Amino acid sequence: MEVTVKNMNRFLMFKLPAAFICGVRLKKLDEKKAIATVKYRWINQNPFNSMYFAVQSMAAELTTGAIVIKKIKESGKKISMLVTNHNGNFTKKAIGKISFTCNDGELIDEALSKTVKTGDGQTIIMKSIGVDEQGDVVSEYEFEWSVKLKSDKS
């Protein structure tokens, strides 16, 4: 099955229901970029009248992970993926519609190539930036992904 925005949002509904219920949706996915949006509302609020940081984390992670999933699927290889670390910085209250963008699609290509060639696990740090409707940055995330060729079990 091809990895598309529609298929990823369906995946979200069944495999990451908390993100889906909170309103996280993938809007764009290609070889270089992924964009996800989430709108501030009652279900994803914090006590400070803005979006809860965990909801922002889910949207940001989706932008990085969707690219990794797409590239793994396109490689035709059995490769495992796992977030091994993440970091978030918050610069403004997240209210309204927040768009998270990851432009690091090219970075994952080298890691996947190395893991297929050597069999060794690789790590890569991918960024996702969240901006509000005025274009102001509300949060910035870094996700460290580990990818590794799955071993053939005979």
N, C-alpha and C positions, 0 to 999 in steps of 0.2 A: 504494500500500500504506500502511495506517495505521501510525503509529509507536507501538508498544506495547512493554511490558517484554519480552515473548517475542521479538518481532522484533529488538529491540536486543541481546538476549543472543545471538541467532543471528548478528547482524551482528558482535558481538564475537568469536565463534568463528571466523568466516571472514576478517574484515578486521583484527582486532586479536588474533591468537592468543596473543601473549605475555600479555596481560591475562587472557584466558580460561584459559590453562594455570595462571596464578598464582592463580586462584580468584575473580577480580573478577566480580561479578554485579550487574546492575541489579535492584532489588527494587520500586521505585515510580517512576512517572512520570506527572505530570499537568501542567496549565498553569502551576503555580507552583513545583512541587517535584520533585526527583529524589533518590532514595536508592539507594546502591550499598553492597554489603558485600564484605568479603574477610576470610578467616580466616588467621591466622598459622599457617604450616606449613613443612615442610622446603623446598619449592620456592620460597618467597618470603622466606626468612630472610636476615639479615645476620650478620656475625661476632659481633655483640653480643647475640645471642639475642632479637632482635625482628624485626619486619617491615622489609624493605628499603624505603628511602624511595621508590624508583622505583615500587614496587608501590602504595604509598599514593598517589603522584601519578597513576597510571593510574586508580585508583578515583575519586579526586577529580575528575579531568578528565572522566570518564564522566558524573558527575552534572551538570556544567555543559553539556557537549557534547550530551547526550541531549535536554536542554530546547531547545537551539538547533536541533538537527535536527528535533525535533517541530514547533517553531514555523515553521521554514522550510517544511517539508512542508505544514503547514496553510495557509500563505500562498498556495500555488499558484504562487509565483514562482520563477524560477531565481536562487538566491542562493548565492554561495560563502561559505564559512566557514573560518577559520584561526586557530589559537592564535598570537598574536604575542608573548606574554610570559606568564610565570607566576612565582609566588613561593610558597614554602612555609615554614612555621614549625613546629617540632616541640617539644612540651612534655612528652611522656611516652613511654616505650617502648610500641610498638604490639605487643601480644600478645593472643591470643584473637581474637574476632570484632570487627572494626572496621566501623562504619557511617559512611559519608560522606553528608552531606546538603547540597544546594544549594536555597535558597529564593528564588532570584533570577529566577524565570520572568517576572515582570512587567517586569523591567528590559530584557529582550530585545525586548519588543513595540515600544518606542519606537525602538530602533535599526533594527529591520526596517522599521518605518513610514517612517523618514527615508530609508533607503537606497532603498526603492521609490519614494518621492516625488521625491527629488533625483538618484538615480543615483550619489551619492557614497558611498564606503565609510564605515562607522561602526565605532567600537570600544566595547566594553562590558567592564567588569570584573565577573566573577561569582565569588562565594565558595563554598567547600565546606569544611565542618567535619567532621573525623573524630573519633568518640568510641568508647571501648571499652565493654565490657559493663557496667561500673560507671557509665557516663555521664560519665567523665572525658575531656576533650579531649586527644587525642594529637597531632593536627596540624591546621593551618589552611592553606588554599590560596586564592590568588587567581589566576584565569585571565583574561587579556585576550584576548577574542575579537574578530576583525575580520569584519564581514559586508559584502558588496558585491553589488549587483545584477549578474548576468552580462550582458554585452553580447550583443545579437543579431548573429550573424555571418551575413551574407547571401551 
